[in-house]
């Protein structure tokens, strides 16, 4: 769980996560928060399932995810943001394809869904659709929501990704590297309670441009290997 200045939601989301029987451990990474997030986490360090990691400087979501990887002690890992946009009560449906042995990776889709979803920004939706389409063109997957936070997978695959992106570029990077491993991808529909910028949303247009770069950059080695095999 990456956390940066999430004082308004942190206690509630941690309570919800720990209430799920599937959760064996919760690794929270405080990305140099400047609000009361560090003080809240100081109290949570005593909870039996919680591990808190602190970054001395703000590094971004991708860096937080990477910092957590070495502490994973469970066979499966699921990424959960520290806001309330994604509902922990949906862990069972996300983990089901993994636990049944059908999947190696499961993405929770906000768009291919019959679940409740807050209606927000048109251009964000369009940007998500474009980035997913571009990613699919390179990976040859047919995901409906590449940028989703809810990504679950076997821990062994997650810990071997060698992630480089420090900010939100980690989403296309992760997808590219998982696809290169020829893993079995599944999608499940999820509810989504998006928030506005006034409520704390942090992703911006520059992250979209970085995502385009990441899609091309992290998929190019695989494309080159395919081209060499076809010669």
Secondary structure, 3 states (H helix, E strand, C coil): CEECCCCCCHHHHHHHHHCCCCCCCEEEEECCCCCCHHHHHHHHCCCCCEEEEECCCCCCHHHHHHHHHCCCCCCEEECCCCCCCCCHHHHHHHHHHHHCCCCCEEEEECCCCCCCECCCCHHHHHHHHHHHHHHHHHHCCCCCCCCCCCEEEEHHHHHCCCCCCCCCCHHHHHHHHHHHCCCCEEEEECCECCCCCCCCCCCCHHHHHHHHHHHHHHHHHHHHHHHHHHC
